Amino acid sequence: MMKIRHFHPHKVTGKADDQFVGLKIIGSEIHFYYPESYRLDMDAPTVRNDIIDLLRTVTLAKTPSTQITQAHNTPHSGKDFALVSYLWVIHDFCTNGFYVNREKRYATNQTGRVHWKKTMQTQPIISDGNIIYPYIVTETKSSVDNILVEIHKYCVKKSIDHIGWLFNLTSSFIETAPFHETTKKLYIATLNQELNKTFDDDKRLRLWHLKNVIVGLDANDGKNEVVYGVDSYHYVYEKMIDAIFGNVKDLKEFLPSATWHLLRNHYARTPSSKLRPDTLIVKGNDIFILDAKFYRFGYTGKEEDLPETTSIQKQITYGDYIQKNVNHIQIRSIYNAFLLPYDKTREVFRSDDDIQYVGFAGSTWKDNNQNHELIHTFLIDLYHVVKTWNRCSHETDVAFLIDAIQEHQRDASRFICEHTARD
């Protein structure tokens, strides 16, 4: 396995001063920051794909959201670091080579190669028994084609300059014209023009990625520090867990809320903010409330790194609210669970399972005799989460988790009954 030159991996703890996850390129030095629970073996043959897969997840932080967490996707010049488009352009180049416009362009009575089939489809003139085609259709090339070839070559070069190290590629063999602000405007205008008039989906996709690359390039590109990442990975983790397990997309009916009644408003009702569960699974008459906690317990094994009482209270509140207010489901049972990340290969929680049960939490102010009053806690292998979050099907993961929650609920209920009777 060829080593990645000038590459510096950094484990991120998630503590207040150590939360950034992503990529920083400073000159020729590449710094990669990854969560401590993410399994990264620099000697593994898959290491380049493992780096790419983690970087892809950062795009989740750019999904429209009311969350404070936002992705950094800019070099210090303020331009976009179009990671997904860089990856697409490199893959497309490795598969298909440099851009060739395969769309035929035709003109009438112009110089060029005659296209006889289209010419013969025009209206002929009959004269003295002769068939005359006054409108000769020819294949033409426009100056736009040449510009598109130039744009594609430039985008391939810059994509390789930024992330070619992931594929052991160098752009030294690609020669391009100087890039200036006027060139950039011409390139963007050309791409917009082509996007507006082509209906070929493959070509539109290529043009879209090329535009992403060009929009993010500075005329002084290459002289600035490039940063691509997210200040806190917890929101990305929540989104991945929801993509894997959640099957309720419209949560309006499941959101507990409160109201204010102020004296100055004559106690008129003023809505307060709503609580929002991370992930919901509805299976038949059962509801499963999942809370993705990007906490360190799966890495440290220390109980101080488990979810705090406020998180336990919120889960119980969700269950109370759903039990009393969700009417379109004939609810049989409501279950609660935390999902924390871990690395299943580390000694502290070594396992062959991607999902591992560690216990449950209950409150001291409830009887804990209803299912949702116990919050079951699972560790889920972060490497597995990253590798599978964007798959179309997650039935195996969902079925495993549901069965495990219900099984451990029965064990926990027996435990609570026995200790209540003993007390």
N, C-alpha and C positions, 0 to 999 in steps of 0.2 A: 504493500500500500504506500503510494507516494505521499510524503508529508506535505501539508499545506504550509508554504513559506510565510514567514512573518505573521504567523497566526498565534493569537494569545487567548486561550479560553479562560473565563472567569466564572466561578460559581457565585450565584446570587442568593443571599440568605432571606431576602424579603423584609429585613429589618428597616427601620425608618431611613437610614442613610445608605442602604444597599438594596435598592428595589429595581433599578433599571434592567430590563431584559431586551436584548437585541444586539445591534451591530454598531460599532464605531470604527470608522476607517480614518486614520490619521496619517497622512502621507502614504507610505507603503506598509504601515503597520495595521494589522486587522485585529480588532478586539471584539470577541464574541462573549456576550453575557447571557448566561442561561440559568434557570431555576435549579437550586441544589438537588431537587428531587428528580430532575430530568437526567436520564442515563445517557452520558456522552463518553464514549470510549474512542479516544483519538487514534487508537491502533485498529479499530474495527473497520472492515471493508465498507461498511455502510455509513461511515462518519459524515461524508459530504451530504448524503441524503438526510441524515439526522439533523444536520445544521439547517438545511433548506426547509425541512418540515417544521422545525420550531419557528423559523423566521416567517413562514407562511401564516402561522397562527396569529401573528401580530396584526394582520389585516382585520381581525375580528374587532380590535379596539377602534377601528375606523367606521364600524357599523353605526348608523344613527342611533343615538342613545341619550338619555338624560344623565348618564353616569358622568362623573367628573373626569375619570380616567380618559386620557386621549393619547393616541399614538404620536410619537415623533416620527416624521417621515420626511425630514428635510436636512440637507447639508446646511452649514452656517450661512450660506448665501441666500437662504430662504427658498431654494428650489426643491422640487419633489424628488425623493429617491424612490423611483418606481420599481420596487423589487419584483413584483409579480410580472410586470412587463419585461424587465430585464431577463427573467427566467424564461418567459415565453419566447422572446426574440432569439435567445441563445439556442433553445430547444428547436425552434423552427429552422434556424440557420443550420444546425447540425443535421437536421433531417432533410431539408430541401435546398440548402445552399443559398446564394444571394437571390434577391427578388427578381423575378421575371414576370412582367404583366402578361398574363395569358388571355386577357379579354381582347377580342378582336375589335378594332375600330374601323368604321367604313365611311367613305365619303363618295360623293358623286362628281364625276368629271374632274377628278384630281389625278395628279401623277402618282404612280405606285403600282403595285401588283394588282392586276384585274381579278376580281372575285366573280367568276363566270356564273356560278349558281345564283347569286343575288342579282347579278346584272340581268339574267334571263327571267327573273321574277318581276322585272319592271315592265311597263307598258311599251311594246315595240311599235314601230311604224312599218306598214306594208307599202312598198314602192316598187312598181314594175316587177312584182313577183318576188321581190327581195325583202327579207326581214331585217329591219334596221333597229338597233337599240341605241337611242339617242342619249340615254343616261347610263354611263359606264360606272359601275360600282368598284371602287378600289380599296384595298387594305392600306391603312395609313398608320403612321406612328406620329405621336404628338410629342412636343417638348416636355409635357408632363411625365411621360414614361421615363425620360432620362432623369428628371428630378426625383421621381420615386425610387429609381435605382440608387441614386446618390443618397437619398434619405435612408434607405434600408441599410446601405453599407455603413453609413455614419452611426446608425442606431446599433448595429451589430458590434461595431468597434467599441462604442461607449458602454454597451451592456457588458462586454467582456472586460473592459477596463475596470468596471465596478465590481463584478462578481465572477469574473472568469476563473478566479482562484478556486472556486468551488468545483470546477470541472477540469482543472489543470490546463486551462486555455490561455493563450496570449494573443493580443490583437496586433502584434508587431507586423504581421503579414498584410494588414489591411491599410491601404492608403486612402486618405480622404482629403477633401478640400478644406481650407481654413473655415472655421466656424465663427461667425460674427452675429451680432444681434439682428442685423438685416437678413442674414441667412436664416436665422431661426424663424423670423416672421414669414419669410418665403416658404419655408418647410411647413409651418403650421397652416398657412393659407392653402397650400397645395393639398395637404392631408384633409383639411375640412372640405375642400372642393370635391375631392374624390369620395369622401364619406357621404356627401349629400347626393351623389348621383349613381353610386353603385348599389346593387341589390344582391350581390354575391356575398353570402354570410361569411365565407372563409376570408374573402378579401377585406370585408368590413372589420373582422376581428384583427387581422394583421394591421390594417390602417389605424385602428384604435390603439393597439399596443405601441406602434411606432410614434403616434402622437403623444402618448404618455411619456415616452422616453424623451422626445424633443422638448416638450413643455418643461420637463424637469432639468434641462441642461442650461448651464450658464456659459457665456462666451469665454469665461475664465475658468471653466470646469477643470477639476483636477487639482486646484490649489487650495481647496477648503476641506475642513474636516466634515465627514459625512456621518450622520447619525440616523439610524433606522431602528426604532424600538418603541417600547412603552414604559412609562414611569413606574407602573405597578402591574404585575401580571394577573392579579386576582380577577379582574373583569374578563380577561381573555379565558381564564380557567372556567369561570362561571358560564360563559357562552359555549364553550366546548362541551361541558357537562349537560347543558340544556339541549344542545344539538344531538347528543348521544341518547339521552334518556327522556327528554320532555316530549309530550304529545298533546299539550294544551297550549295553543298559540295565543288565544284571546283570554287574557286573565282577568278581565273586568269584574266578573262575578266573584272572583276569589280574593279580592283585595280588601283587607280590613282597613277602616279609616276612623277618624274621630272628628268631633266638631267643637268649635269654640262658641261661647255665648258671652259676649262682652257687655259690661254695664253701659258703656258709652253708646253702644248700638241697640240699647233696650233689649239685650239678651237675644238679638236676632242670630240665627244660626249661620256660622261661618265655617266652611269646610276646612279641615286640616289636611296634612299630607296623608298619603296611603302607604301602608306596608305592602311590599311586593315580594312574594316567594320567588326564589331563583328558578325552580323547575317543578312542574307538576306532571304526574303520570296518572291518567285515568284508565283503569282496566276493569271493565264490567261495572260492578257496584263498589269497587274499592278505589280510594284515592291515596296516592303516595306523594308526600311533600318532601322535596329534596333541597338541601342547602349546601351549595358548593363552597367549602371553606378552604381558602388557600393558606392554611396554617402549617407550622413547622413540625407538628407532632409526628407525622410519618417519617420525618428525617431524623429528629432528635430522640423520639420515644419518651420525651419528658411530658408529664401531665400538665405542666404549666403552659404547654403549647396547644392544649385542647381548647375548643370553643368555650367562651365565657358564659356566665349565667344569662346575660342579656340576649345572647343568641338562642339559648335554650328557651327562654321566655317567648321570644318571637315565634319559634316553631310551634309551641303550645298554643299561642294566640291564633296562628293560622288555622290550626286544627279546630279550635273552638269556633272560630268564625265560619269556616266552611261547613261545620256540622249544623249550624243554626241557620245559615243564610243561602246555601247552595241548594236550590230546589229542583233543578232540571235533572238531577241524578238521584236515583233511589239509593242513597248511601248505605252501604253495609258496614264498612270500616274505613278509618283514616289512619295512615301510618306516617311516621316522621323519620327522616334520616339525614345525617351529615355525611358528606363525601370529602375526604381530605386526600391530598396527593402523597404518594410515596414512591420509592424506588424498590421494587420487589427483590432486587439482587443484593441490596445492602443488608448487613448482618442484623441490624436492629429489628427489622420485620421481614427477614428473608422468607420468601414464599414462591411457590410455583403458580400462584393465582394472581391474576390481574386485579381482582377485587378481594379484599381481606376484611373480615369483621373483627372489630377490637372491643366492642362493648356498647353500653347504652347510657344515656343520661336521663335522670328524672328530677323533678322539683321537690322542694320541701314544703311547698304550700298547696300541693295537690295530692289527692289520694293515689294517683298514678294507676288507677284502675281502668282507664280508657286507653285504647291503643295509641292514640296520638299524643298522649302525655308522656310517652317514653320516646326518646330520640336515639335511634340506633346509629352507630358510627362505623363507617367503613373507610378503609384506605383503598385508593385506586391508583394503579401504576401510571405515573404521568407520561412515561414514554408510550404506553398503550393508548392513553387519551389523545396525545398529539398525533399518533399514527392513524387513528381511526375516526377522529371527530368529523371529518368531511365525507365519510362513506355514506352511501345511500341507505344502507340497511344496518341497524344496530339491534336487531331482535334478540340475538344471543346475549348481549350485555344486559339488555332490559329484562329479559326473562330470568337471568341469573340473579340480578339484584332484587327483583320482586320476590322470587322464591326465598332468597336469603333473608330479606326483611321479615317476611311472614314466619319463617322458621324460627328466627331469633326472637320475634315477638312472643311466640308461644313459650319459649324458654324463659324470657324475661318476665312474662306474666306469672309463670309458676314460681319464679324466684321472689317476686313481689308478694304473692299470696303467702308463701311459706314464711317470709320474714315478718309480714304483718301479723300473721297468726302467732308467731313466736313472741312478738313484742306485746 
